[in-house]
Amino acid sequence: MKKLVLVFIIGSMILSGCGAKEESENTLDQNLQIESENISNAETEKSNTESITVEEEKVELEQDGDINEKARTYYYEKLTEFFKDGSWPEGRESGWAENEWSQYEYWKDYEYAIADVDLDGIDELLLACKGGDMPMAGMVEYVYGYDPDDNNVYIEIEEFPHIRFYDNGYAQADFSHNQGLGESLWPYTIYKYDQKSDCYYKDIMIDSWEKAYMDHDYQGNPFPDELDPDGDGVIYYINSQILNKKEYEELYDSYFKNASEIKIEYNDINEENINKILQQ
C-alpha cells in the first residue's frame, strides 16, 4: 500500500512537472509572440514618426518659403516708399521737408541688402547710409526683422555701417569716430544675437591705448607701463577691464576664431534695383 502511494505521488510529481514545462513552453511562446508584435509595432511607430518628422520638416520649409516671399514683398513696398519720400520701413517719418528728399536725391546716400544675417530662416532687410553728403555722426545702418503675424518690421540692430555679421550669432560694428588713445585698432562693439527676442544686444566694447601714439591721456596721466607686461606699448580696454595684447587676442579668438563672416551683397537704392526684389 505504501508502495502504491509512493508510486502515485511520484507519478503525480512527474505529471505535474510535465504540465508545468508544457505551460512554461506555452507561456514562452506567447511571450515571444507578444515581443515580436511589440517590435513590429515599434518599427511601425518609428516609421510613422519618421514620416511625420519628414512631413513636418517639409511643411516648415514651405512655411519659411512663404514667409520669405511675404517678407520680400513687404521690403519691396517699404523700399519703394523710402525711395519716394524717405519714410523709414518701421513707420518713422523721414524728417525731410516736403520735396527736399527727392529734390536733393538723398536716397543716393543709401543702399540696401536682403539676407538672413541672424540665420533664423527668415531674411532681414538691411538699410545703410553709405556716405555721400551725410556727416559721419548721422550715418547709420538698420537691420529690420520681419513679423509675419503683423506683416510689419522691427529693428533688430541699429549701428554705424557697415555691420559685420558672423555665423555664430555675433556681430561687430565699428564706432563712427575714433576719439581714443590709439590709432591701429579702430574701436568697435561686439553684439550678441538673442533668439527669443530676435534682436542683437551689446556684449562688449573694445578700445585701445598706444603709447607711441599718445604717451599721456586727455587728463595728463602717463601711459601705464605697469599694466603692459609684454612691453609692446599697447593696452586694450574691454568695457571696464584692461588687457594686454595676448589677453586681447585670446578674447577676440573666443568670439570669432571658429566663426565665418556672412557675406552680404548691398545694392544702390534706385527704382531698377528695388523692382528686382520681387524677381529673386
C-alpha positions, 0 to 999 in steps of 0.5 A: 500500500505504501508502495502504491502511494509512493508510486502515485505521488511520484507519478503525480510529481512527474505529471505535474512537472510535465504540465508545468514545462508544457505551460512554461513552453506555452507561456514562452511562446506567447511571450515571444509572440507578444515581443515580436508584435511589440517590435513590429509595432515599434518599427511601425511607430518609428516609421510613422514618426519618421514620416511625420518628422519628414512631413513636418520638416517639409511643411516648415520649409514651405512655411519659411518659403512663404514667409520669405516671399511675404517678407520680400514683398513687404521690403519691396513696398517699404523700399519703394516708399523710402525711395519716394519720400524717405519714410523709414520701413518701421513707420518713422517719418523721414524728417525731410521737408516736403520735396527736399528728399527727392529734390536733393536725391538723398536716397543716393546716400543709401543702399540696401541688402536682403539676407538672413544675417541672424540665420533664423530662416527668415531674411532681414532687410538691411538699410545703410547710409553709405556716405555721400553728403551725410556727416559721419555722426548721422550715418547709420545702418538698420537691420529690420526683422520681419513679423509675419503675424503683423506683416510689419518690421522691427529693428533688430540692430541699429549701428554705424555701417557697415555691420559685420555679421558672423555665423555664430550669432555675433556681430561687430560694428565699428564706432563712427569716430575714433576719439581714443588713445590709439590709432591701429585698432579702430574701436568697435562693439561686439553684439550678441544675437538673442533668439527669443527676442530676435534682436542683437544686444551689446556684449562688449566694447573694445578700445585701445591705448598706444603709447607711441601714439599718445604717451599721456591721456586727455587728463595728463596721466602717463601711459601705464607701463605697469599694466603692459607686461609684454612691453609692446606699448599697447593696452586694450580696454574691454568695457571696464577691464584692461588687457594686454595684447595676448589677453586681447587676442585670446578674447577676440579668438573666443568670439570669432576664431571658429566663426565665418563672416556672412557675406552680404551683397548691398545694392544702390537704392534706385527704382531698377534695383528695388523692382528686382526684389520681387524677381529673386 
